[in-house]
Amino acid sequence: MNKPERVSNSETAALMYGIGQAAKAASRALSIATNEQKNAALLAAAEALRAATPTILAANAKDIAAAKDAGRPVAFVDRLMLDEKRVASMAKGLEDIAALADPVGTVLAEWTRPNGLRFQRVRVPLGTIGIIYESRPNVTADAGALCLKAGNAAILRGGSESHHSSIAIHACLVDGLKAAGLPEAAIQLVPTTDRDAVGLMLRGLDGAIDVIVPRGGKSLVQRVQDEARVPVFAHLEGICHTYVDKDANLDTAVSVVINAKMRRTGICGATECLLVDSAAPTLFLPALVKALLDAGCEVRGDAAAQRADDRVKPASAEDWGKEFLESIIAVKEVDGVGAAIDHVAKYGSQHTDAIITENPEAAERFLNEVDSAIVLVNASTQFADGGEFGFGAEIGIATGKMHARGPVGVEQLTSFKYKVRGNGQIRPV
């Protein structure tokens, strides 16, 4: 890979290359850090977060005020907003990550060849991970902690809209690193909101960055995927579907659909399209549509959905395959599980899709044929979250098929190497 051209007169370039070199040095120390050291840093950071809650909330209030002044949508402000409960959840997330098994050093496979050579495939850290994110300040804690647990250095570049919040949270992570005797450069927050910093990270900072993870809207992720010269773990959009089969339990379907759409409308795991089997009992579609409308959700539907309730607005062609990220859902009637699978294949984003059914054959077909990172049966798509998978937290959801797919936790933040032990073997001529 060619090294990027340096911009000799750019303060941002000098800053970023310095951050990259510091991270590279820190990653070497982290790769041999003990599990006890890493856990001590995480637990100390969790305590620091709790102690700094007033400071964090005061910083977040500045970001919230700026977002409202800028006319940001309600869903955006919700993603940005912190309260005591969310700060406590961040701290608990760090403790959960500390409680996970250390993936580094795990022997994935071992065997001996006829010549006596003994082989082991062993987990190792990736190195330095660059995380570029927008409005979610909790990503600062989650991403930094996951990278640390997996033995990686982290370079965090939060969005300008969450800048004050991220600074306050990052300070707690640094307190944890210092308490455990680990390099402060193990988790760095880019201190500038200059957009040039993102471009420099995407070019790898002279080989300092091994992987890029974007967390944000479509435009950010698209830019990262278009411009990155290092591997990327990312999903472009969370166009999630819930299909209600003819053999579903209606009470279960209503409960799951309402949660999947309305629990938090601005997250990538929110259902954006409801598909209902045309062979389902006639009360299914009206009941589901009514429940959504009564919950405050705008419904944009096909002809069948419009007949089910006169409050339903006609869906446009653009509504199929759209990530609304607010209280809007597209609703369509389909002819069975096969048609539902076809619709998901055409309009989905390979993120998260669910089927509601009591028919085991329909459930297994959906699980096997829907090509998404996460496929659920009789459960809300909002379970598309690393914490819910038992990963402690996640650095993002990967919808690609290389290396990592689905929630990216500590194991997905490792690679492997081969350790080969011999006793003087030479290869024959």
C-alpha positions in Angstrom: 0.0 0.0 0.0 1.4 3.4 -0.9 1.8 5.8 1.9 -0.4 8.9 1.8 1.1 12.2 0.9 1.8 14.3 4.0 0.5 17.8 4.1 3.6 19.5 5.6 1.9 22.8 6.5 -1.3 21.3 8.0 -1.6 21.4 11.7 -4.4 18.7 11.4 -2.0 16.4 9.5 0.7 16.8 12.1 -1.7 16.2 14.9 -3.2 13.1 13.3 0.1 11.5 12.3 1.3 12.0 15.9 -1.8 10.3 17.2 -1.2 7.4 14.8 2.4 6.9 15.9 1.4 7.0 19.6 -1.4 4.5 19.0 1.0 2.2 17.1 3.4 2.2 20.0 0.6 1.7 22.5 -0.8 -1.2 20.6 2.4 -3.1 21.1 2.1 -2.7 24.8 -1.5 -3.7 24.8 -0.9 -6.8 22.8 1.1 -8.3 25.7 -1.0 -6.7 28.5 -2.5 -9.2 31.0 -6.2 -9.7 31.3 -5.8 -8.4 34.9 -4.3 -5.1 33.7 -7.0 -4.6 31.0 -9.8 -5.4 33.5 -8.4 -3.1 36.1 -8.4 -0.2 33.5 -12.0 -1.0 32.6 -13.3 -1.2 36.1 -11.4 2.0 37.1 -12.9 3.7 34.1 -16.4 2.6 35.1 -16.0 4.1 38.5 -14.7 7.3 36.9 -17.7 7.5 34.7 -20.1 7.2 37.7 -18.1 9.8 39.6 -18.1 12.2 36.7 -21.8 11.9 35.9 -22.5 15.6 36.6 -19.6 16.7 34.5 -20.7 14.4 31.6 -24.3 15.6 31.8 -23.2 19.2 31.8 -21.1 18.6 28.7 -23.9 16.7 27.0 -26.3 19.6 27.8 -24.1 21.9 25.6 -24.3 19.4 22.7 -28.0 19.0 23.1 -28.6 22.8 23.1 -26.5 23.1 20.0 -28.4 20.3 18.2 -31.7 21.9 19.0 -30.5 25.3 17.9 -29.5 23.7 14.6 -33.0 22.2 14.2 -31.8 18.6 14.4 -34.7 16.0 14.3 -36.1 14.5 17.5 -34.6 11.1 16.7 -31.1 12.7 16.3 -31.4 14.5 19.6 -32.5 11.2 21.3 -29.4 9.5 20.0 -27.3 12.3 21.3 -28.9 12.7 24.7 -27.4 11.4 28.0 -29.1 11.1 31.4 -28.1 9.5 34.6 -29.5 6.2 33.5 -27.6 6.2 30.2 -24.3 7.1 31.9 -24.9 4.3 34.4 -25.5 2.0 31.5 -22.2 3.0 30.0 -20.4 2.2 33.2 -22.2 -1.1 33.5 -21.2 -1.8 29.9 -17.5 -1.4 30.8 -17.9 -3.8 33.8 -19.7 -6.3 31.5 -16.8 -6.1 29.1 -14.3 -6.7 31.9 -16.2 -9.8 32.9 -15.8 -11.3 29.4 -13.2 -13.9 28.8 -10.0 -12.4 27.3 -9.9 -13.5 23.6 -6.2 -12.8 23.2 -4.1 -15.9 23.3 -7.1 -18.3 22.9 -6.0 -21.4 21.0 -8.5 -21.9 18.1 -7.0 -25.1 16.8 -3.9 -27.2 17.2 -2.4 -30.2 15.4 0.8 -32.1 14.7 2.1 -32.9 11.3 3.8 -36.3 10.4 7.2 -34.5 10.5 6.7 -33.6 14.2 5.9 -29.9 13.7 3.3 -28.7 16.2 0.9 -26.0 14.9 -1.4 -23.7 16.9 -3.8 -21.1 15.5 -4.0 -18.4 18.2 -6.1 -15.2 18.6 -4.1 -12.0 18.5 -5.2 -8.3 18.5 -5.8 -6.5 15.2 -3.5 -3.6 16.2 -5.0 -0.1 16.0 -8.7 0.5 15.3 -10.0 3.8 14.1 -13.6 4.5 15.0 -15.4 7.3 13.2 -18.9 8.1 14.7 -21.5 10.8 14.8 -24.1 11.5 17.4 -23.9 8.7 19.9 -21.5 9.7 22.7 -21.8 6.3 24.4 -19.8 4.9 21.4 -16.8 6.7 23.0 -17.0 4.4 26.0 -18.2 1.2 24.2 -15.6 1.4 21.4 -12.7 2.3 23.6 -13.5 -0.5 26.1 -14.0 -3.2 23.5 -10.7 -2.3 21.7 -8.9 -2.3 25.0 -10.3 -5.7 26.1 -9.2 -7.2 22.8 -5.7 -5.7 23.1 -6.1 -3.1 20.5 -5.3 0.6 20.5 -8.2 2.9 19.6 -8.4 6.2 17.8 -11.8 7.7 18.3 -13.1 10.5 16.1 -16.5 11.5 17.3 -18.8 14.0 15.5 -18.8 17.7 16.2 -22.4 17.4 17.5 -21.2 15.1 20.4 -17.8 16.7 20.9 -18.3 18.0 24.5 -19.8 14.8 25.6 -17.1 12.6 24.1 -14.3 14.7 25.7 -15.9 14.2 29.2 -16.3 10.4 28.6 -12.9 10.0 27.2 -11.3 11.6 30.2 -12.8 8.8 32.3 -11.3 6.1 30.0 -7.9 7.8 30.4 -8.2 7.8 34.2 -8.8 4.0 33.9 -5.7 3.5 31.8 -3.5 5.5 34.1 -4.9 3.6 37.2 -3.9 0.3 35.5 -0.5 1.4 34.4 -1.3 1.2 30.7 -0.4 3.8 28.0 -2.7 6.7 27.9 -2.4 6.6 24.1 -4.1 3.2 24.1 -7.4 5.1 23.7 -7.1 8.5 22.0 -9.9 10.9 21.1 -9.2 13.1 18.1 -9.4 16.6 19.6 -10.3 18.5 16.5 -13.6 18.6 14.5 -11.7 19.4 11.3 -13.1 17.0 8.6 -9.6 16.6 7.2 -8.9 14.3 10.2 -11.4 11.8 8.9 -9.7 11.7 5.5 -6.4 11.1 7.1 -7.7 8.3 9.2 -9.3 6.7 6.1 -5.9 6.7 4.4 -4.5 4.8 7.4 -2.1 7.4 9.0 1.0 5.9 7.4 0.0 2.3 8.3 -0.8 3.1 11.9 -4.5 2.1 11.5 -5.4 -1.5 10.8 -9.2 -1.3 10.7 -11.8 1.4 10.4 -15.2 1.2 12.0 -17.8 3.9 11.0 -20.8 4.5 13.3 -23.3 6.9 11.8 -25.6 7.9 9.0 -25.6 6.8 5.4 -23.5 9.6 4.2 -20.7 9.0 6.7 -20.7 5.2 6.1 -20.8 5.7 2.3 -17.8 8.0 2.5 -15.8 5.6 4.6 -16.6 2.7 2.3 -15.7 4.8 -0.8 -12.5 6.3 0.5 -10.9 3.9 3.0 -7.6 2.4 2.2 -7.7 0.0 5.1 -10.3 -2.7 5.9 -13.7 -1.5 7.1 -16.3 -3.1 9.5 -19.6 -1.3 8.6 -23.2 -1.4 7.6 -24.6 1.2 5.3 -28.2 1.2 6.5 -30.4 -0.7 8.9 -33.3 -1.5 6.7 -34.9 -4.1 9.0 -38.0 -6.1 8.3 -40.5 -8.0 10.4 -42.7 -10.6 8.6 -45.9 -11.8 10.3 -46.7 -15.2 9.0 -50.2 -16.7 8.6 -49.4 -19.1 11.5 -48.3 -16.3 13.9 -49.8 -15.7 17.3 -51.5 -12.4 17.0 -50.7 -11.2 20.5 -47.1 -12.1 20.0 -47.0 -10.3 16.7 -48.5 -7.1 18.0 -46.2 -7.0 21.0 -43.1 -7.7 19.0 -43.9 -5.4 16.1 -44.6 -2.4 18.4 -41.3 -3.0 20.2 -39.4 -3.6 17.0 -40.5 -0.2 15.6 -41.2 2.0 18.6 -38.9 1.1 21.4 -36.2 3.4 20.0 -37.0 4.5 16.4 -33.5 6.0 15.8 -31.4 2.9 16.1 -30.2 0.7 13.3 -32.1 -2.3 14.6 -35.5 -0.6 14.4 -38.0 -2.3 12.0 -38.6 -0.1 9.1 -41.0 -2.4 7.1 -43.7 -4.7 8.3 -44.7 -7.6 6.0 -48.0 -9.5 6.6 -49.0 -12.8 5.1 -52.0 -12.4 2.8 -53.2 -15.8 4.0 -53.3 -14.7 7.6 -56.7 -14.3 9.4 -58.5 -11.2 8.2 -58.1 -9.5 11.6 -54.3 -9.7 11.6 -53.4 -6.8 9.3 -56.0 -4.4 10.8 -54.9 -5.2 14.3 -51.2 -4.7 13.6 -51.8 -1.4 11.7 -54.1 -0.1 14.4 -51.6 -0.9 17.1 -48.9 1.0 15.3 -51.1 4.0 14.6 -52.3 4.0 18.2 -48.7 4.0 19.4 -48.0 7.2 17.4 -46.4 5.6 14.4 -47.2 6.9 10.9 -48.1 4.0 8.6 -47.4 4.1 4.9 -48.9 1.1 3.3 -49.9 -0.7 0.1 -53.6 -1.0 -0.9 -54.2 -3.8 1.6 -52.8 -1.8 4.5 -54.9 1.2 3.4 -58.0 -0.8 3.4 -57.2 -2.1 6.9 -57.3 1.5 8.3 -58.3 4.7 6.7 -55.5 6.5 8.6 -52.8 4.7 6.6 -51.1 6.8 4.0 -50.2 5.4 0.6 -46.7 4.1 0.4 -44.4 5.4 -2.4 -41.9 3.3 -4.3 -39.2 4.9 -2.2 -40.8 3.8 1.1 -39.8 0.1 0.4 -36.1 -0.1 1.3 -36.1 3.2 3.3 -34.4 3.7 6.7 -36.8 6.1 8.4 -35.1 6.3 11.8 -38.3 7.9 13.2 -41.9 6.9 13.9 -42.7 5.9 10.4 -43.1 2.4 9.0 -43.9 0.9 5.6 -46.5 -1.9 5.6 -47.1 -4.4 2.9 -49.1 -7.6 2.4 -47.1 -10.5 0.8 -48.1 -13.9 -0.5 -46.4 -16.1 2.1 -42.9 -16.7 3.5 -41.4 -17.1 0.1 -42.6 -13.7 -1.0 -41.4 -12.2 2.3 -38.0 -13.6 1.7 -37.9 -12.2 -1.8 -39.0 -8.7 -0.6 -36.2 -8.7 2.1 -33.7 -9.8 -0.6 -34.7 -6.9 -2.9 -35.1 -4.1 -0.3 -33.2 -5.1 2.8 -29.7 -4.2 3.8 -28.6 -7.6 5.2 -28.7 -6.1 8.7 -31.5 -7.7 10.8 -34.8 -9.3 9.8 -37.4 -11.3 11.8 -40.3 -13.7 11.3 -43.2 -14.1 13.7 -44.7 -17.6 13.4 -45.7 -20.7 15.2 -44.8 -22.8 12.2 -41.4 -24.4 12.6 -41.0 -25.1 8.9 -41.7 -21.4 8.0 -39.3 -20.3 10.8 -36.5 -22.5 9.5 -37.0 -21.5 5.9 -36.8 -17.8 6.9 -33.7 -18.5 9.0 -32.0 -20.4 6.3 -32.9 -18.2 3.2 -32.7 -14.7 4.5 -29.1 -13.5 3.9 -28.8 -11.0 6.7 -26.3 -10.7 9.5 -29.0 -11.3 12.1 -32.2 -13.3 11.6 -34.7 -13.8 14.4 -37.8 -15.9 15.1 -40.5 -14.5 17.3 -38.3 -11.7 18.7 -37.8 -8.0 18.2 -35.3 -6.7 15.7 -34.1 -4.3 18.4 -32.1 -7.2 19.8 -29.6 -6.3 17.1 -27.2 -5.1 19.8 -23.9 -6.5 21.1 -25.0 -6.3 24.7 -28.0 -8.4 24.0 -25.8 -11.0 22.4 -23.8 -11.3 25.6 -20.8 -9.4 24.0 -20.9 -6.8 26.8 -21.2 -4.1 24.1 -20.5 -3.7 20.4 -18.3 -1.5 18.3 -20.9 -1.7 15.5 -22.9 -4.1 13.3 -21.1 -5.5 10.4 -23.1 -6.5 7.4 -20.2 -7.6 5.2 -19.1 -11.2 5.0 -15.4 -10.9 5.5 -13.9 -11.4 8.9 -16.8 -10.1 11.0 -20.5 -10.1 10.6 -23.3 -9.0 13.0 -22.4 -7.3 16.3 -18.7 -6.7 16.5 -17.5 -7.6 20.0 -14.1 -8.5 21.5 -13.7 -11.7 19.5 -14.4 -10.0 16.2 -11.7 -7.4 17.1 -9.0 -10.1 16.9 -7.3 -11.9 14.2 -5.0 -14.9 14.5 -1.5 -16.1 13.9 0.1 -19.5 13.7 2.6 -20.7 16.3 4.7 -23.5 15.0 7.1 -25.5 17.2 9.7 -27.8 15.9 12.9 -29.6 17.0 15.2 -29.0 14.1 13.0 -30.0 11.2 14.2 -28.9 7.7 12.2 -29.0 4.5 13.4 -31.6 2.0 14.9 -30.3 -1.3 
